[in-house]
Amino acid sequence: MIKSFIFLLILSLIVCTSLIKNSTKNLDEQIYSIKENILFLDERFKDSQLEFHYLSSSEKLLEYQKLYFENLLVKKSLKDLKTFKILGDQIVINDLKISGN
């Protein structure tokens, strides 16, 4: 009687341990998945925030131009712009045509 009770006790402990270990493994997988999603969304948020701050005002753009490019950027008129097309083996360069008001 005592031997069978001890056997059942040990067997139940093994089963409980297996169940707890399995549920812990599932929770760890869920935590890892959520952390990966948070990292991905955090990167997208930082990129969007940078884009917003960078493009939010023309004053900022001029400030960044002076800070990073100094005199490398030159203002061009619309008449100086050209279109570039590759048609088969030919390269066609035309003046830019602007339609509208």
URLINDA-V625523 format. One record per run of one state. SS is the DSSP state (h for helix, s for strand, l for the rest). FROM is the first residue (numbers start at 1). TO is the last residue. Records with the same first field share a line. If there is no record, write none. Layout:
SS=FROM-TO ; FROM-TO
This chain:
l=1-1 ; 56-57 ; 70-77 ; 81-81 ; 88-89 ; 96-101
h=2-55 ; 58-69 ; 78-80
s=82-87 ; 90-95
